[in-house]
């Protein structure tokens, strides 16, 4: 029973923060096009680690935003792998 709660909570956080992160990338791209005040790179690099890695990856490639910056790609991929490791632990290793 407790295992289902942890998995459900993880999936809820993953979806919530991925949507938020996706819209952060979308907003930053639109502001960049209009030469407006931008979302800081620090924010765009931190949010993938707060369960938003899928949203960051989708946002990067959907809007072609920050794709030329290798550290963004590696940051988002590492955050994704870390979160998938947590997910696998919850499914397989949690008793």
URBEL-V381247 format. One record per backbone hydrogen bond with DSSP energy under -0.5 kcal/mol. CO is the residue of the C=O (numbers start at 0). NH is the residue of the N-H. If there is no record, write none. Layout:
# URBEL-V381247
CO/NH
CO/NH
This chain:
# URBEL-V381247
0/4
1/5
2/6
3/7
4/8
5/9
6/10
7/11
8/12
9/13
10/14
11/15
12/16
13/17
14/18
15/19
16/20
17/21
18/22
19/23
20/24
21/25
22/26
23/27
24/28
25/29
26/30
27/31
28/32
29/33
30/35
31/34
39/43
40/44
41/45
42/46
45/48
45/49
46/49
46/51
47/52
51/55
52/56
53/57
54/58
55/59
56/60
57/61
58/62
59/64
63/65
65/68
67/69
68/71
68/72
69/73
70/74
71/75
72/76
73/77
74/78
75/79
76/80
77/81
78/82
79/83
80/84
81/85
82/86
83/87
84/88
85/89
86/90
87/91
87/92
88/92
88/93
92/94
